Amino acid sequence: MSHSTPDPNDEHGSVYDGLLGTDTSQWAFGTDFEDPLAGVDTTVPDGLDAGELAAHCLQLGDDALVMSHRLSEWCSNAPDLEEDIALANIALDLLGQARLLLARAATADPSVVPTLPEGSPVPVEDALAFFREAVDFRNVRLVEVPNGDFGHTVARLLLFATVRLAAFERHTAHRDPVLAAIAAKGVKELTYHRDYAGRWFLTLAQGTEESRRRLVGGLTAVWPLYAELARAYSVDETVGPEVDVVLDQILAVSGVERPEVAPMAGTGHTEALSRMLAEMQVVARAHPRGLW
């Protein structure tokens, strides 16, 4: 079967018109994507500190953004096609949460948005994702470390989703109605994320000796980062018992004990975040005025 070169004079136009035509607005950074908070009253309620609200939304948004990127790295690399799709869908859920939360941070306190070259067609949530330095990200270290194997990812996702779900359930009653609405939407997604990780945790724990070894090894590797995650989401103060009950139930049914390892010391980020951001941000930074 032969393939002919498209005729540029064809009445139906060239297949390359979308790329080479004069109207390239559809390829712009975020252009034609609706503002995620369009039509929403983003006025910060009286009595709430706008800076503190923005900082909290940035932390929640950065956790989702970085975890989403790590999960997206499983595309075409998961154990089978079904898990490939499942992890990609979880990554998309978290990316959606990140977009809403970063947009909310920018509307609460516009000063958090980095300064871009004049004329850059970049929405605020993209600016926060692609044009901040690693030091300015507020995510916990649990989400930024490299994936490891599938057992490592299951253990990390279980801890992350369990804590985040409990926090989002609390946030459905937040004084900021925008954050409360974002949390209400996220609760449904995070319930699935937690249950997905819990089912795989049990499957790997009760599977072969090798699957159990890898799961326990993954849990041991991420457990030193759990304390920081709990502090970031105020688990120890408000929803700690709830989270502990869920985790203890899963561990008990799986026959896996809590690792006896010390929390990771220090604060800040690991080198892994800088390497990840270099890959994630390279195109945006190379072409800040780019039309795609």
Residue, then its C-alpha position, 0 to 999 in steps of 0.5 A: m500500500s503506497h502513501s502519497t504526500p499530502d497536496p497543500n492545494d487540496e480543498h480539505g487542506s494539509v494534514y499539517d495545517g494545525l502545526l504550520g498554519t497561522d493560527t497556532s493559539q491551540w498549541a500555546f501553553g495552557t491556551d484553550f484550557e479553561d481556568p480551573l477556577a472559572g466562575v468560582d468566587t475566590t475571595v479569601p474569607d474574612g478571618l483567614d490569612a491569605g498567605e497562610l492559605a496560599a502556603h497550605c494549598l501550595q503544600l497540598g498541590d506540590d505533594a500531588l504534582v510530584m507524586s503524580h509525576r512519579l506515578s506517571e513514570w510507571c507508564s509502559n513499565a508496570p507489571d501488566l497493562e491493567e496496572d499500567i492504566a490504573l497507575a496512570n489514572i491515579a497520576l491523572d487524579l493527582l494532577g487534577q488536584a494539583r492544578l486546582l490547588l496551585a490555582r487556588a494558591a495563586t488566587a489567594d496570594p498572587s505573590v507566590v506566582p514566579t515572575l515570567p518573561e513578558g508575553s509568556p502565555v502561561p497560566v498561573e498553575d503552569a507557572l507554579a509547576f514549571f518555573r519554581e526552583a526545587v527549594d521553593f517546592r513545599n512537598v514532603r520527601l516521601v513523594e519525591v524519592p525515586n520509585g524503586d520497584f512495584g512493591h516500593t510504589v505500593a507501600r508509598l502510595l498506601l501511606f500517602a493516600t491514607v494520610r491524604l484522604a484523612a486530611f481531605e475529609r477534614h478539609t471538606a469543612h474548611r473555612d475556605p469554601v474553595l479548598a473545601a470543594i477541592a477536598a470534597k472532590g478529592v475524597k472520592e479519588l483518594t478513597y480509590h487510591r487508598d483501596y487500590a494500594g491496600r488491595w495490592f499490599l495484601t496481594l503482594a504480602q500473601g503472594t510469593e516469597e519474592s513478592r512479600r520480600r519486595l513489599v516489606g523492603g519497599l515499606t521499610a524504605v519509605w517508612p522513615l519518611y512517614a513521620e514527615l508526611a504525618r506532620a505535614y498533614s497534622v495527622d498527629e494532632t487531628v486524624g492520627p488515630e483514624v490513620d493508625v487504625v486503617l494502617d494497622q488493619i491492613l498490616a495485620v491482615s497482611g501479616v506485616e509488622r511496622p518497620e522498626v526504623a528511625p525517621m529520616a532526619g533533617t528537612g528540605h528536599t533530597e537531590a531526587l527532586s532537583r533531578m525530577l524537576a529538571e526533566m519535568q520543567v526542561v521544555a517549559r523553561a527552554h521555550p517560555r514563550g512557546l506555542w505548541 
